[in-house]
Amino acid sequence: MLSPFFWPAGTGKAPAGEPPADLEVLGHDGTTYLVVMADRRVLSVDPASALATRFVNSTAGQFSAGLDALATCLAELDRPDGDALRAVGALRHDLNRINILALGNRKNWWAVLLDHLEGALP
């Protein structure tokens, strides 16, 4: 079983440090807070400033849709007869369909998450 990659605000072990003030905090990934900026973009922000701020999605709605796609992928990976390569490929396809900018840079949050998933495949 893979660990979750996102915890809603108030759940999971939060990052060390406070989330950015005056921004809507959607949750965290254990290291960074995922926040909604004034222009509606969702960014991953490290309260310790050790990691660069990363683009996540253009809107919170797209982020939510991406989380739904991730949940489907993780459920497939948890099945004993699941096809891991197909599941991760389907997640990549879904993320591109939801918000092509999410995977537009290798350093974006979703691109890094996919790298972690692919690295954990048998």
N, CA, C and O atoms as a GROMACS GRO file, in nm:
protein
  488
    1MET      N    1   0.085  -0.119   0.000
    1MET     CA    2   0.000   0.000   0.000
    1MET      C    3   0.088   0.124   0.000
    1MET      O    4   0.180   0.136   0.081
    2LEU      N    5   0.060   0.214  -0.090
    2LEU     CA    6   0.129   0.342  -0.095
    2LEU      C    7   0.066   0.438   0.004
    2LEU      O    8  -0.056   0.437   0.025
    3SER      N    9   0.148   0.519   0.064
    3SER     CA   10   0.095   0.622   0.153
    3SER      C   11   0.018   0.724   0.072
    3SER      O   12   0.042   0.742  -0.048
    4PRO      N   13  -0.076   0.793   0.138
    4PRO     CA   14  -0.145   0.902   0.066
    4PRO      C   15  -0.043   1.008   0.024
    4PRO      O   16   0.063   1.022   0.085
    5PHE      N   17  -0.078   1.082  -0.078
    5PHE     CA   18   0.006   1.191  -0.124
    5PHE      C   19  -0.052   1.326  -0.086
    5PHE      O   20   0.010   1.430  -0.109
    6PHE      N   21  -0.171   1.324  -0.026
    6PHE     CA   22  -0.238   1.449   0.012
    6PHE      C   23  -0.327   1.422   0.131
    6PHE      O   24  -0.396   1.321   0.136
    7TRP      N   25  -0.324   1.513   0.227
    7TRP     CA   26  -0.414   1.508   0.342
    7TRP      C   27  -0.491   1.639   0.346
    7TRP      O   28  -0.432   1.746   0.334
    8PRO      N   29  -0.624   1.633   0.362
    8PRO     CA   30  -0.701   1.756   0.375
    8PRO      C   31  -0.657   1.834   0.499
    8PRO      O   32  -0.601   1.777   0.592
    9ALA      N   33  -0.683   1.963   0.498
    9ALA     CA   34  -0.646   2.049   0.612
    9ALA      C   35  -0.698   1.988   0.741
    9ALA      O   36  -0.814   1.946   0.749
   10GLY      N   37  -0.612   1.985   0.843
   10GLY     CA   38  -0.650   1.934   0.973
   10GLY      C   39  -0.630   1.784   0.991
   10GLY      O   40  -0.659   1.732   1.098
   11THR      N   41  -0.582   1.714   0.888
   11THR     CA   42  -0.559   1.570   0.899
   11THR      C   43  -0.414   1.539   0.866
   11THR      O   44  -0.343   1.622   0.808
   12GLY      N   45  -0.370   1.420   0.902
   12GLY     CA   46  -0.232   1.378   0.873
   12GLY      C   47  -0.130   1.459   0.951
   12GLY      O   48  -0.164   1.556   1.018
   13LYS      N   49  -0.006   1.420   0.940
   13LYS     CA   50   0.102   1.493   1.006
   13LYS      C   51   0.140   1.613   0.918
   13LYS      O   52   0.199   1.597   0.811
   14ALA      N   53   0.104   1.731   0.964
   14ALA     CA   54   0.124   1.854   0.887
   14ALA      C   55   0.271   1.890   0.879
   14ALA      O   56   0.351   1.847   0.962
   15PRO      N   57   0.308   1.967   0.778
   15PRO     CA   58   0.446   2.014   0.766
   15PRO      C   59   0.488   2.095   0.888
   15PRO      O   60   0.406   2.155   0.957
   16ALA      N   61   0.618   2.096   0.912
   16ALA     CA   62   0.671   2.182   1.019
   16ALA      C   63   0.658   2.326   0.973
   16ALA      O   64   0.704   2.362   0.864
   17GLY      N   65   0.597   2.407   1.052
   17GLY     CA   66   0.576   2.547   1.015
   17GLY      C   67   0.431   2.575   0.985
   17GLY      O   68   0.351   2.485   0.961
   18GLU      N   69   0.400   2.701   0.987
   18GLU     CA   70   0.263   2.746   0.965
   18GLU      C   71   0.235   2.763   0.815
   18GLU      O   72   0.325   2.796   0.738
   19PRO      N   73   0.110   2.740   0.776
   19PRO     CA   74   0.075   2.766   0.636
   19PRO      C   75   0.077   2.915   0.608
   19PRO      O   76   0.071   2.996   0.701
   20PRO      N   77   0.087   2.953   0.482
   20PRO     CA   78   0.087   3.095   0.448
   20PRO      C   79  -0.040   3.164   0.499
   20PRO      O   80  -0.150   3.110   0.488
   21ALA      N   81  -0.022   3.281   0.554
   21ALA     CA   82  -0.136   3.358   0.607
   21ALA      C   83  -0.220   3.412   0.492
   21ALA      O   84  -0.170   3.438   0.383
   22ASP      N   85  -0.348   3.429   0.518
   22ASP     CA   86  -0.442   3.492   0.425
   22ASP      C   87  -0.465   3.414   0.296
   22ASP      O   88  -0.514   3.471   0.198
   23LEU      N   89  -0.431   3.285   0.294
   23LEU     CA   90  -0.459   3.201   0.178
   23LEU      C   91  -0.543   3.082   0.221
   23LEU      O   92  -0.528   3.032   0.333
   24GLU      N   93  -0.630   3.036   0.133
   24GLU     CA   94  -0.708   2.917   0.162
   24GLU      C   95  -0.616   2.796   0.155
   24GLU      O   96  -0.552   2.772   0.053
   25VAL      N   97  -0.610   2.720   0.263
   25VAL     CA   98  -0.528   2.600   0.269
   25VAL      C   99  -0.617   2.479   0.240
   25VAL      O  100  -0.710   2.450   0.316
   26LEU      N  101  -0.588   2.409   0.130
   26LEU     CA  102  -0.666   2.291   0.095
   26LEU      C  103  -0.621   2.170   0.176
   26LEU      O  104  -0.701   2.082   0.207
   27GLY      N  105  -0.493   2.167   0.209
   27GLY     CA  106  -0.436   2.055   0.283
   27GLY      C  107  -0.286   2.056   0.268
   27GLY      O  108  -0.225   2.162   0.248
   28HIS      N  109  -0.225   1.937   0.278
   28HIS     CA  110  -0.079   1.930   0.269
   28HIS      C  111  -0.037   1.793   0.216
   28HIS      O  112  -0.118   1.700   0.207
   29ASP      N  113   0.090   1.782   0.182
   29ASP     CA  114   0.145   1.655   0.137
   29ASP      C  115   0.248   1.599   0.236
   29ASP      O  116   0.325   1.509   0.203
   30GLY      N  117   0.247   1.653   0.356
   30GLY     CA  118   0.341   1.612   0.459
   30GLY      C  119   0.462   1.703   0.468
   30GLY      O  120   0.527   1.711   0.572
   31THR      N  121   0.493   1.771   0.359
   31THR     CA  122   0.607   1.862   0.354
   31THR      C  123   0.565   2.003   0.318
   31THR      O  124   0.620   2.100   0.371
   32THR      N  125   0.469   2.014   0.227
   32THR     CA  126   0.424   2.145   0.180
   32THR      C  127   0.274   2.160   0.199
   32THR      O  128   0.200   2.062   0.209
   33TYR      N  129   0.230   2.286   0.205
   33TYR     CA  130   0.088   2.317   0.209
   33TYR      C  131   0.041   2.343   0.067
   33TYR      O  132   0.111   2.407  -0.012
   34LEU      N  133  -0.078   2.294   0.035
   34LEU     CA  134  -0.139   2.323  -0.093
   34LEU      C  135  -0.242   2.433  -0.070
   34LEU      O  136  -0.338   2.416   0.003
   35VAL      N  137  -0.218   2.546  -0.135
   35VAL     CA  138  -0.296   2.667  -0.108
   35VAL      C  139  -0.355   2.724  -0.236
   35VAL      O  140  -0.303   2.702  -0.345
   36VAL      N  141  -0.464   2.797  -0.219
   36VAL     CA  142  -0.529   2.866  -0.332
   36VAL      C  143  -0.484   3.011  -0.328
   36VAL      O  144  -0.504   3.081  -0.229
   37MET      N  145  -0.423   3.055  -0.437
   37MET     CA  146  -0.374   3.192  -0.448
   37MET      C  147  -0.490   3.285  -0.487
   37MET      O  148  -0.598   3.238  -0.522
   38ALA      N  149  -0.468   3.414  -0.481
   38ALA     CA  150  -0.570   3.513  -0.516
   38ALA      C  151  -0.619   3.496  -0.660
   38ALA      O  152  -0.734   3.526  -0.690
   39ASP      N  153  -0.532   3.449  -0.749
   39ASP     CA  154  -0.570   3.430  -0.890
   39ASP      C  155  -0.632   3.293  -0.916
   39ASP      O  156  -0.652   3.255  -1.031
   40ARG      N  157  -0.664   3.217  -0.809
   40ARG     CA  158  -0.731   3.087  -0.810
   40ARG      C  159  -0.637   2.969  -0.834
   40ARG      O  160  -0.679   2.854  -0.820
   41ARG      N  161  -0.509   2.994  -0.870
   41ARG     CA  162  -0.416   2.882  -0.889
   41ARG      C  163  -0.392   2.810  -0.757
   41ARG      O  164  -0.394   2.872  -0.651
   42VAL      N  165  -0.368   2.681  -0.766
   42VAL     CA  166  -0.330   2.603  -0.649
   42VAL      C  167  -0.180   2.581  -0.657
   42VAL      O  168  -0.128   2.533  -0.758
   43LEU      N  169  -0.111   2.616  -0.549
   43LEU     CA  170   0.035   2.601  -0.542
   43LEU      C  171   0.072   2.519  -0.420
   43LEU      O  172  -0.002   2.515  -0.322
   44SER      N  173   0.187   2.454  -0.428
   44SER     CA  174   0.246   2.382  -0.316
   44SER      C  175   0.354   2.471  -0.257
   44SER      O  176   0.450   2.507  -0.326
   45VAL      N  177   0.338   2.507  -0.128
   45VAL     CA  178   0.427   2.603  -0.064
   45VAL      C  179   0.492   2.539   0.058
   45VAL      O  180   0.423   2.488   0.146
   46ASP      N  181   0.624   2.541   0.062
   46ASP     CA  182   0.699   2.485   0.174
   46ASP      C  183   0.715   2.592   0.282
   46ASP      O  184   0.777   2.696   0.257
   47PRO      N  185   0.660   2.568   0.402
   47PRO     CA  186   0.670   2.671   0.507
   47PRO      C  187   0.814   2.692   0.553
   47PRO      O  188   0.846   2.798   0.608
   48ALA      N  189   0.901   2.595   0.531
   48ALA     CA  190   1.041   2.609   0.570
   48ALA      C  191   1.125   2.671   0.459
   48ALA      O  192   1.244   2.698   0.479
   49SER      N  193   1.066   2.695   0.344
   49SER     CA  194   1.132   2.753   0.227
   49SER      C  195   1.249   2.670   0.175
   49SER      O  196   1.336   2.723   0.105
   50ALA      N  197   1.253   2.542   0.208
   50ALA     CA  198   1.359   2.454   0.157
   50ALA      C  199   1.329   2.409   0.014
   50ALA      O  200   1.421   2.388  -0.065
   51LEU      N  201   1.201   2.395  -0.019
   51LEU     CA  202   1.159   2.354  -0.153
   51LEU      C  203   1.101   2.474  -0.227
   51LEU      O  204   1.040   2.562  -0.166
   52ALA      N  205   1.120   2.475  -0.356
   52ALA     CA  206   1.061   2.581  -0.438
   52ALA      C  207   0.909   2.567  -0.437
   52ALA      O  208   0.855   2.457  -0.424
   53THR      N  209   0.840   2.679  -0.451
   53THR     CA  210   0.696   2.677  -0.467
   53THR      C  211   0.665   2.609  -0.599
   53THR      O  212   0.727   2.639  -0.701
   54ARG      N  213   0.568   2.517  -0.597
   54ARG     CA  214   0.535   2.439  -0.718
   54ARG      C  215   0.392   2.465  -0.761
   54ARG      O  216   0.301   2.479  -0.679
   55PHE      N  217   0.375   2.470  -0.890
   55PHE     CA  218   0.241   2.479  -0.949
   55PHE      C  219   0.173   2.344  -0.931
   55PHE      O  220   0.236   2.239  -0.949
   56VAL      N  221   0.043   2.347  -0.895
   56VAL     CA  222  -0.034   2.223  -0.880
   56VAL      C  223  -0.142   2.220  -0.989
   56VAL      O  224  -0.139   2.134  -1.076
   57ASN      N  225  -0.236   2.313  -0.984
   57ASN     CA  226  -0.344   2.322  -1.082
   57ASN      C  227  -0.385   2.467  -1.100
   57ASN      O  228  -0.348   2.554  -1.022
   58SER      N  229  -0.462   2.491  -1.206
   58SER     CA  230  -0.509   2.626  -1.234
   58SER      C  231  -0.624   2.668  -1.143
   58SER      O  232  -0.645   2.787  -1.121
   59THR      N  233  -0.700   2.569  -1.090
   59THR     CA  234  -0.811   2.598  -1.000
   59THR      C  235  -0.823   2.487  -0.896
   59THR      O  236  -0.771   2.377  -0.914
   60ALA      N  237  -0.893   2.518  -0.787
   60ALA     CA  238  -0.917   2.417  -0.684
   60ALA      C  239  -1.006   2.305  -0.737
   60ALA      O  240  -0.992   2.190  -0.696
   61GLY      N  241  -1.097   2.337  -0.827
   61GLY     CA  242  -1.183   2.234  -0.888
   61GLY      C  243  -1.101   2.134  -0.967
   61GLY      O  244  -1.128   2.014  -0.961
   62GLN      N  245  -1.003   2.182  -1.040
   62GLN     CA  246  -0.915   2.091  -1.114
   62GLN      C  247  -0.833   2.006  -1.018
   62GLN      O  248  -0.809   1.888  -1.044
   63PHE      N  249  -0.789   2.066  -0.908
   63PHE     CA  250  -0.715   1.990  -0.809
   63PHE      C  251  -0.802   1.878  -0.752
   63PHE      O  252  -0.756   1.765  -0.736
   64SER      N  253  -0.927   1.909  -0.721
   64SER     CA  254  -1.019   1.810  -0.668
   64SER      C  255  -1.040   1.696  -0.768
   64SER      O  256  -1.040   1.579  -0.731
   65ALA      N  257  -1.056   1.730  -0.895
   65ALA     CA  258  -1.071   1.628  -0.998
   65ALA      C  259  -0.944   1.543  -1.009
   65ALA      O  260  -0.953   1.422  -1.030
   66GLY      N  261  -0.828   1.605  -0.994
   66GLY     CA  262  -0.703   1.530  -0.995
   66GLY      C  263  -0.694   1.434  -0.878
   66GLY      O  264  -0.645   1.322  -0.893
   67LEU      N  265  -0.742   1.477  -0.761
   67LEU     CA  266  -0.742   1.388  -0.644
   67LEU      C  267  -0.834   1.268  -0.666
   67LEU      O  268  -0.804   1.157  -0.623
   68ASP      N  269  -0.947   1.290  -0.733
   68ASP     CA  270  -1.037   1.179  -0.766
   68ASP      C  271  -0.966   1.080  -0.858
   68ASP      O  272  -0.977   0.959  -0.840
   69ALA      N  273  -0.894   1.132  -0.957
   69ALA     CA  274  -0.819   1.044  -1.048
   69ALA      C  275  -0.709   0.970  -0.973
   69ALA      O  276  -0.684   0.852  -1.000
   70LEU      N  277  -0.644   1.037  -0.881
   70LEU     CA  278  -0.541   0.973  -0.800
   70LEU      C  279  -0.601   0.861  -0.715
   70LEU      O  280  -0.542   0.753  -0.704
   71ALA      N  281  -0.717   0.885  -0.656
   71ALA     CA  282  -0.783   0.782  -0.574
   71ALA      C  283  -0.815   0.659  -0.657
   71ALA      O  284  -0.798   0.546  -0.610
   72THR      N  285  -0.860   0.679  -0.780
   72THR     CA  286  -0.888   0.567  -0.869
   72THR      C  287  -0.760   0.489  -0.899
   72THR      O  288  -0.760   0.366  -0.899
   73CYS      N  289  -0.652   0.561  -0.924
   73CYS     CA  290  -0.522   0.498  -0.951
   73CYS      C  291  -0.475   0.418  -0.830
   73CYS      O  292  -0.432   0.303  -0.845
   74LEU      N  293  -0.481   0.477  -0.712
   74LEU     CA  294  -0.434   0.409  -0.592
   74LEU      C  295  -0.518   0.285  -0.561
   74LEU      O  296  -0.465   0.185  -0.513
   75ALA      N  297  -0.648   0.292  -0.587
   75ALA     CA  298  -0.734   0.175  -0.567
   75ALA      C  299  -0.692   0.063  -0.661
   75ALA      O  300  -0.689  -0.054  -0.620
   76GLU      N  301  -0.660   0.096  -0.784
   76GLU     CA  302  -0.614  -0.005  -0.880
   76GLU      C  303  -0.480  -0.064  -0.836
   76GLU      O  304  -0.458  -0.184  -0.848
   77LEU      N  305  -0.391   0.019  -0.784
   77LEU     CA  306  -0.260  -0.029  -0.738
   77LEU      C  307  -0.273  -0.119  -0.615
   77LEU      O  308  -0.188  -0.206  -0.593
   78ASP      N  309  -0.378  -0.100  -0.536
   78ASP     CA  310  -0.400  -0.182  -0.416
   78ASP      C  311  -0.460  -0.319  -0.449
   78ASP      O  312  -0.455  -0.410  -0.366
   79ARG      N  313  -0.517  -0.333  -0.567
   79ARG     CA  314  -0.577  -0.462  -0.604
   79ARG      C  315  -0.466  -0.563  -0.634
   79ARG      O  316  -0.369  -0.529  -0.702
   80PRO      N  317  -0.479  -0.686  -0.585
   80PRO     CA  318  -0.376  -0.787  -0.611
   80PRO      C  319  -0.358  -0.815  -0.760
   80PRO      O  320  -0.248  -0.846  -0.805
   81ASP      N  321  -0.465  -0.803  -0.836
   81ASP     CA  322  -0.457  -0.829  -0.979
   81ASP      C  323  -0.454  -0.700  -1.061
   81ASP      O  324  -0.476  -0.702  -1.182
   82GLY      N  325  -0.427  -0.587  -0.995
   82GLY     CA  326  -0.426  -0.458  -1.063
   82GLY      C  327  -0.310  -0.443  -1.159
   82GLY      O  328  -0.203  -0.501  -1.139
   83ASP      N  329  -0.331  -0.368  -1.263
   83ASP     CA  330  -0.229  -0.341  -1.364
   83ASP      C  331  -0.167  -0.204  -1.333
   83ASP      O  332  -0.223  -0.100  -1.369
   84ALA      N  333  -0.052  -0.205  -1.266
   84ALA     CA  334   0.010  -0.082  -1.217
   84ALA      C  335   0.046   0.013  -1.330
   84ALA      O  336   0.020   0.133  -1.321
   85LEU      N  337   0.106  -0.037  -1.436
   85LEU     CA  338   0.146   0.050  -1.547
   85LEU      C  339   0.024   0.116  -1.612
   85LEU      O  340   0.027   0.234  -1.645
   86ARG      N  341  -0.083   0.038  -1.629
   86ARG     CA  342  -0.204   0.094  -1.688
   86ARG      C  343  -0.265   0.199  -1.596
   86ARG      O  344  -0.311   0.304  -1.641
   87ALA      N  345  -0.265   0.171  -1.465
   87ALA     CA  346  -0.325   0.264  -1.369
   87ALA      C  347  -0.251   0.397  -1.367
   87ALA      O  348  -0.314   0.503  -1.368
   88VAL      N  349  -0.119   0.393  -1.364
   88VAL     CA  350  -0.040   0.518  -1.362
   88VAL      C  351  -0.052   0.590  -1.497
   88VAL      O  352  -0.058   0.713  -1.501
   89GLY      N  353  -0.056   0.514  -1.606
   89GLY     CA  354  -0.076   0.575  -1.737
   89GLY      C  355  -0.212   0.643  -1.746
   89GLY      O  356  -0.224   0.751  -1.804
   90ALA      N  357  -0.314   0.580  -1.690
   90ALA     CA  358  -0.448   0.640  -1.689
   90ALA      C  359  -0.450   0.767  -1.604
   90ALA      O  360  -0.516   0.864  -1.639
   91LEU      N  361  -0.377   0.766  -1.492
   91LEU     CA  362  -0.369   0.887  -1.409
   91LEU      C  363  -0.303   1.000  -1.487
   91LEU      O  364  -0.351   1.113  -1.485
   92ARG      N  365  -0.194   0.970  -1.555
   92ARG     CA  366  -0.126   1.072  -1.637
   92ARG      C  367  -0.222   1.129  -1.741
   92ARG      O  368  -0.230   1.251  -1.759
   93HIS      N  369  -0.294   1.041  -1.809
   93HIS     CA  370  -0.392   1.085  -1.911
   93HIS      C  371  -0.499   1.174  -1.847
   93HIS      O  372  -0.533   1.279  -1.900
   94ASP      N  373  -0.553   1.130  -1.732
   94ASP     CA  374  -0.658   1.207  -1.665
   94ASP      C  375  -0.607   1.345  -1.623
   94ASP      O  376  -0.677   1.445  -1.640
   95LEU      N  377  -0.486   1.350  -1.568
   95LEU     CA  378  -0.431   1.479  -1.524
   95LEU      C  379  -0.413   1.574  -1.642
   95LEU      O  380  -0.439   1.694  -1.630
   96ASN      N  381  -0.370   1.521  -1.756
   96ASN     CA  382  -0.356   1.604  -1.876
   96ASN      C  383  -0.492   1.653  -1.924
   96ASN      O  384  -0.505   1.767  -1.969
   97ARG      N  385  -0.594   1.568  -1.915
   97ARG     CA  386  -0.729   1.605  -1.957
   97ARG      C  387  -0.788   1.710  -1.863
   97ARG      O  388  -0.855   1.803  -1.908
   98ILE      N  389  -0.763   1.696  -1.734
   98ILE     CA  390  -0.819   1.787  -1.633
   98ILE      C  391  -0.755   1.925  -1.642
   98ILE      O  392  -0.824   2.027  -1.639
   99ASN      N  393  -0.622   1.928  -1.654
   99ASN     CA  394  -0.549   2.055  -1.657
   99ASN      C  395  -0.411   2.029  -1.714
   99ASN      O  396  -0.319   1.990  -1.642
  100ILE      N  397  -0.396   2.050  -1.843
  100ILE     CA  398  -0.271   2.017  -1.911
  100ILE      C  399  -0.150   2.087  -1.849
  100ILE      O  400  -0.038   2.038  -1.860
  101LEU      N  401  -0.172   2.201  -1.784
  101LEU     CA  402  -0.061   2.272  -1.721
  101LEU      C  403  -0.004   2.197  -1.601
  101LEU      O  404   0.110   2.220  -1.562
  102ALA      N  405  -0.084   2.106  -1.542
  102ALA     CA  406  -0.039   2.034  -1.423
  102ALA      C  407   0.087   1.952  -1.451
  102ALA      O  408   0.170   1.935  -1.362
  103LEU      N  409   0.101   1.902  -1.572
  103LEU     CA  410   0.218   1.822  -1.608
  103LEU      C  411   0.309   1.896  -1.706
  103LEU      O  412   0.396   1.836  -1.768
  104GLY      N  413   0.287   2.026  -1.718
  104GLY     CA  414   0.361   2.108  -1.814
  104GLY      C  415   0.507   2.131  -1.779
  104GLY      O  416   0.585   2.175  -1.864
  105ASN      N  417   0.545   2.101  -1.656
  105ASN     CA  418   0.683   2.119  -1.612
  105ASN      C  419   0.717   2.002  -1.520
  105ASN      O  420   0.636   1.966  -1.435
  106ARG      N  421   0.833   1.945  -1.535
  106ARG     CA  422   0.874   1.828  -1.455
  106ARG      C  423   0.880   1.859  -1.306
  106ARG      O  424   0.878   1.768  -1.224
  107LYS      N  425   0.886   1.986  -1.270
  107LYS     CA  426   0.895   2.024  -1.129
  107LYS      C  427   0.759   2.054  -1.067
  107LYS      O  428   0.750   2.081  -0.948
  108ASN      N  429   0.653   2.051  -1.148
  108ASN     CA  430   0.518   2.074  -1.094
  108ASN      C  431   0.482   1.963  -0.997
  108ASN      O  432   0.533   1.851  -1.007
  109TRP      N  433   0.394   1.993  -0.904
  109TRP     CA  434   0.357   1.900  -0.798
  109TRP      C  435   0.307   1.768  -0.852
  109TRP      O  436   0.352   1.663  -0.806
  110TRP      N  437   0.215   1.769  -0.948
  110TRP     CA  438   0.162   1.644  -1.003
  110TRP      C  439   0.269   1.566  -1.077
  110TRP      O  440   0.271   1.443  -1.070
  111ALA      N  441   0.359   1.633  -1.148
  111ALA     CA  442   0.466   1.563  -1.219
  111ALA      C  443   0.559   1.492  -1.120
  111ALA      O  444   0.601   1.379  -1.144
  112VAL      N  445   0.589   1.557  -1.010
  112VAL     CA  446   0.674   1.496  -0.907
  112VAL      C  447   0.601   1.377  -0.844
  112VAL      O  448   0.661   1.273  -0.819
  113LEU      N  449   0.471   1.393  -0.818
  113LEU     CA  450   0.392   1.282  -0.763
  113LEU      C  451   0.396   1.162  -0.857
  113LEU      O  452   0.414   1.049  -0.812
  114LEU      N  453   0.378   1.185  -0.986
  114LEU     CA  454   0.384   1.075  -1.083
  114LEU      C  455   0.521   1.009  -1.084
  114LEU      O  456   0.530   0.887  -1.094
  115ASP      N  457   0.627   1.087  -1.072
  115ASP     CA  458   0.761   1.030  -1.063
  115ASP      C  459   0.772   0.936  -0.943
  115ASP      O  460   0.829   0.828  -0.953
  116HIS      N  461   0.718   0.978  -0.829
  116HIS     CA  462   0.720   0.894  -0.709
  116HIS      C  463   0.640   0.766  -0.730
  116HIS      O  464   0.684   0.657  -0.692
  117LEU      N  465   0.522   0.779  -0.791
  117LEU     CA  466   0.440   0.661  -0.817
  117LEU      C  467   0.514   0.563  -0.910
  117LEU      O  468   0.521   0.443  -0.882
  118GLU      N  469   0.566   0.615  -1.018
  118GLU     CA  470   0.636   0.529  -1.114
  118GLU      C  471   0.760   0.465  -1.052
  118GLU      O  472   0.793   0.351  -1.083
  119GLY      N  473   0.827   0.537  -0.965
  119GLY     CA  474   0.943   0.481  -0.897
  119GLY      C  475   0.909   0.371  -0.800
  119GLY      O  476   0.995   0.289  -0.766
  120ALA      N  477   0.784   0.367  -0.753
  120ALA     CA  478   0.740   0.264  -0.657
  120ALA      C  479   0.681   0.141  -0.726
  120ALA      O  480   0.647   0.043  -0.660
  121LEU      N  481   0.670   0.147  -0.859
  121LEU     CA  482   0.611   0.033  -0.931
  121LEU      C  483   0.705  -0.088  -0.928
  121LEU      O  484   0.827  -0.073  -0.934
  122PRO      N  485   0.645  -0.207  -0.920
  122PRO     CA  486   0.730  -0.328  -0.921
  122PRO      C  487   0.792  -0.352  -1.057
  122PRO      O  488   0.866  -0.449  -1.075
   0.00000   0.00000   0.00000
